C-alpha cells in the first residue's frame, strides 16, 4: 500500500530514517564502548570539557582540589632526572618508576596532577582481574577527566604485568585516566604507550575485586594520594 503526503515521504525514506536513528543512538552512548574481556582496550573519558562532577566521597562545591584545567600543563620536568610515584592506598603503597625519557609528556602530566593533589580521593573505578586496574577519573564513571586531552606519544616498550599507560577514547588520550596492567597484554602494544613500571606493591592491585563503574553499587578502592619523589640524573 502506497501512502501520499507526509506518510508517503516517510514510507519511501524508511531506510534512511532507520539508519539515522542508529547513528543518533551510537552517538548518545559516548565516545567509547568497553567490553570486559582481555581483548578489549581500556576505556577513557569522552573528553567532555563541561563542568566536572565532584569525586566520590566529596560534596559538590566543597572540594578544595582543582579538578578542571583549561589546557595540559607546560613541560616542567627534567627528563634527565629520575621520578618515582608512590600510590598510597589503605592496604599499602604501590611504587612506580616513571619513565620521562620514554614518554616525557605523559610523565610531566602525571607528575603535575599528582603534585596538585588531583588524584587524592579518587578511585580505581574500573578493574578487570588479570587485565587492568584503571583510575584517575574525578567522576568515578569512566567518562571524567581534567578538561583536556594529551598529545599521543609512542615508544617500543611492551605491555607486561605492572606497567602504566594513559587511557584513550575515540576523542584521543585522556588527560588524567591511567591504567596499570595486571597481566601480560601484548594486544595493547603499538596502540597504547607505557610511561611507568610498578616496582613494588603490584600484588595490592592484583588483589582488587572486579569492578564495572556502570553497574557497581559500592565505591572503588580509594587512592589516598600519589606522592612524587624526584631523584638525581638517571
N, C-alpha and C positions, 0 to 999 in steps of 0.2 A: 504494500500500500504506500503510495506516494503522498506526502503532505505538502501543502503550499504555505507561503508566508514564512514566519519565523521558524515554525516546526520543520518546514521543508529544508531551510538552511541548516538547521541542526542535524537533520537526518542525513543530508548529503555530506556533512563535515564531521560526522560522529567519530571517525578515526582520529581526526586532528584534535577534537575535544578530549578524547581519551588519552592521547599522548601528552597533551598539555597538562592534564590532571596529574599524570605520573611525574612530570618534571617538577610541578609545584610541590608534590608530596616529598620527592627526594630532597629538594632544596630546604624544605621545612625540617628535615631530620638533622641538619647541621653539616659541619664540614667534613665529618668522617664517619665511617662505620667500623666498629670494633668487633671482631669475632674472637671469643675467648678460647683460642687454641694456639698451639705452638707455631702454626704457620701464619698467624696474624701479626701485623706490626703494631707496636704500642700506639695508643691514641694520643692526641694532643688537644689543645684548646682550639676553638674556632676563630681565634684571633679577634674576637669581638672587643672593640675598644670603647664600649659603653661602660657605664659605672659598674664596678666590681662589687658583688655582694660580700658581706663580712664573712671571714672564715669560720669554720666550725668552732664553737666554744667561745665566741665573742658576740657582743651585742652591737648591731649595726649603729654606726655613729660614735661608738666608744673605743674603736680600735686605734691606738696611738701610732701604729706602724703604717707607713706609706705602702699601699698595695697596688698603686697605679702610677705609671710614668708615661710621659709623652713620647719618649724615644729610648732606645737602648743606650746604655752608658758608654761614654767615651773610653778608649783604651787607657787604663791606668796601671795595669800590672807590668812587671818586668819579666819578660818571657825567659830571661836568663836565670831567674831565681826559681826556687822550689816552693810549691804551695801544697799544703795539706788541708783537707776539710775533715772536721770531726762532727759527725751527725750524732747528736745526743738524743737518745731515746730513754724511756723509763727503764727498759730492760738492759741498757748498757750503751756503749759507744761503737759506732761504725766509723773506722778511719779510712780515708780515701786519699790516695796520691793523685793530685790533679796534674794534668799534662799540658802546660801552656805552650810548649814547643810544638805540640801536635795539633792543638785546637785553641789558639790564643783567644779568639773571640768568645767561644763558649766558656772558657775558664774565666776570662775577665768578667763576663756577665754573671757567672755563678758566684764569684768572689764578691762582686758588687752587691748582689742581692743578699748574700749571707751576712756581709758586714753591715748592711742596713736592716737586719733582722726580718727580712721579708719572709723567710721560711719558718720563723718562730710560731709555733702553734698550729702549723698546717699538718696535714696527714699524708700517709701513704694511702691515697684514695682508691687506687686500683692495684690488686695483687693477683697475679696468675702464677700459682706454685710451679716451680721448675722453669719459669719463663722470665717474668719481670715483676719488680715492685716499683710503682710509679707514684711520684709525689710532686709538690711544688705548685698545686692549684689552690689559689686562695678561696675558691668557692667549694672545693671538695667534690665537684660534679664531674670533672674531666673536661670541662669546657672553659675554665677560667685561666687568666694569665695576668701579666703586669701591664697590659695595654700596648704592647709592642711585640714584634717578632724579631728573630735574629737572621742575619745573613748566614746561609748554609756554608759549613766548612766540610772538608773531606781529608781523610788520611787513609793509610793502609792497615791500621790496627783492626784486629778481628774481635768478634763478639764471643768472648769466653765468659765463664761464670764470674760475676763480680765486677763488671765494667759499667761505667756511667755514660749515658748519652742523653741528648735533648730529644724530647718527643716532637713529632711532626703531625701536621694535618694537611689537607689539600691546600690550605692557605699558606703553608710554609712551616718554618721551625718555630716552636713555642719559645716565648721569652722566659718562661720560668719552669715549665713542667719538665722534669727529668725522670729517667728510669735507671734502675740497676738490674742487670741481668742476673737471674738466679740459676742459670744453667747455660750450656752452650747454645748459641743462637746464630749459627752460620748464615741463615737466610737473611739476617739483617746486614751482613757485610756488603758494603758498597751503597746501601740505601741510608744508613744512619752512621753517625760519626762518634767514635769513642773520645771522651775527654778526661777520663779518670779511671783509676783502678782501686778497688777495695783491698786494703792491706790487712785489716783486722775487723772482725765483727760481722762477716758475711753471714754467719750462722744465725744472727739475730734477724736478718731479713728473710732468710730461708725458713724461719720458724713462723713467719706471718701467715695467718689464715687467708684463704682465697676471699677476695672482695671485689664486687662489681658495684661501682657507685650508683648505678641506675636502679639497683634492687636492694642494696644493703640497708638494713634497719638500724645499724649501730655505726658510730664513727670509726674511721680507720685509726691505725696506730699513730699517735701524735709525735711530730718532730719537735722536741723541746727547743732546740736551736741548732744552727750549724756554725761551728767555730772555724775560722780560717787561721792557719799557722803559716806564716811566711818564713822561709829559711834562706840560706845563702845561695850563691850561684850554683846551679846544678852542673 
